[in-house]
Amino acid sequence: MEKQAAKLDRISNLPWDVLDTILVNLPLREAARTSILSSKWRYKWTGLSQLVFDDKCFSSSLSMEERWGEIMKIIHMVQSYHSGPIEKFKLAAYCSPNFSDLQEWIQYLMDKGIKELILQDFGFVKRFKLPCGIFSCPQLTCLELYGCVFKLPSTFKGFHCLKSLQLTQVSIISDILESLIRNCPILERLTLLNIDHLASVRIHNSSLKYLKIDSEFEDINLENSVNLDSVDIRMIPMYGGIITRNNEQSNSGNFDRVFGCLYDIKRLTLSCHFLQWLAGDQVQERLPIVLNRLLFLDLKEVTLSNFKEVMVSLTIVKSCPNLEELVITVVQSNGSRPAMDCFTGLCLCGFMFHKLKVVRIRGIIGTRTELEFIKVVLTLSPQLESIIIVNYLGDRIPESLLLEVDRASEHVKIISLAL
């Protein structure tokens, strides 16, 4: 009896939902290999509820076209033998798809009740048209699209279950993007990367919590997005420069349209071109609201000799009374008297970084303006625990230059690195 029990195939007799849970946690290539176990297992893998194509599925020696050929073989087997729902499909293999086949497969997934559709990083960028069925897929919770033309049909009534949306190298006009975001009532995460010729970004969605934009655009408005707690914006100037809009072209200043409703913001990352856009014709001394919940601030590619960038950066910093971590990446610049006067003015006005604990400054080369900024941070930060200074181009900044600076914190560690 014991020998007979040992021969029993307990795994094969498990309920399908249990087997599916086991198989979807394997790389698809390994799941497919279970077909050799027995005739009973030959097609089990084709019934998976989640299909993920990534680099683990293919030999690195295969060309992009050969990879797509292998993908299509698997897709044809799934279409032949799959009987249940497909909840997730992810294409993250560096391949060269036939877009007619891809459109047909996406439509098949819609019919299968897809909830997570993720398309990432094709081998070349040729904008393809999405099948209309994708816009009448009410159960979608996650949508990531790459390299497509995005047009909403007149029958579109919204993605009422969508929580995460990412568009990368997608062709979409401003009005359609605005309508799309408005019609995702429970959307929590929005990522826009390298969008084609996006003139204006207008985001009105009170459920949104996370926003990342790294793209060309001319203008942005975040009004009514009151629950955002993480914002990351990198602006790529269109036509080679920042377009400044005057008061007649907008109902309120750039600061108001970006910061006016960010009451819950906890993490904020901004880049230099966006700082310049915020400044417009005139820099405000204070934001329209106090960012009481902001704990982390990351300012990228800041030119410390650029008066407007420095002024905008200080305007933001002065509106964050509970800031705990500050990261600044600077680009090479010469000394600037106006910028240094800004730092001196910060000391004279009685401002303090009352809660600041960690500061990381990257890209330092040792100019007077950079050293003046470091001294200001040390002087105004009574709770500071560490300041890390990184030089990317040469020798590290000698810590002896900073030892004689009055430091508000007795326990601060000054760490100077060269990479």
Secondary structure, DSSP 8 states (H G I E B T S, - for coil): -HHHHHH--TTTTS-HHHHHHHHHTS-HHHHHHGGGS-GGGTTGGGG-SEEEE-GGGS-TTS-HHHHHHHHHHHHHHHHHH--S---EEEE-S-----HHHHHHHHHHHHHTT-SEEEE---SS---EE--GGGGG-TT--EEEEESEE----TT----TT--EEEEES-B--HHHHHHHHHT-TT--EEEEES-BT--EEE---TT--EEEEEEE-SEEE-TT-TT--EEEEEEE-GGGS-----GGG-SS-HHHHHHTT-TT--EEEEEHHHHHHHHTTS--SS-SS--TT--EEEEEEE-TT-HHHHHHHHHHHTT-TT--EEEEEE------HHHHHHHHHHHHTT---SS--EEEEES----HHHHHHHHHHHHT-TT--EEEEEESSSS---THHHHTS--S-TT-EEEEEE-
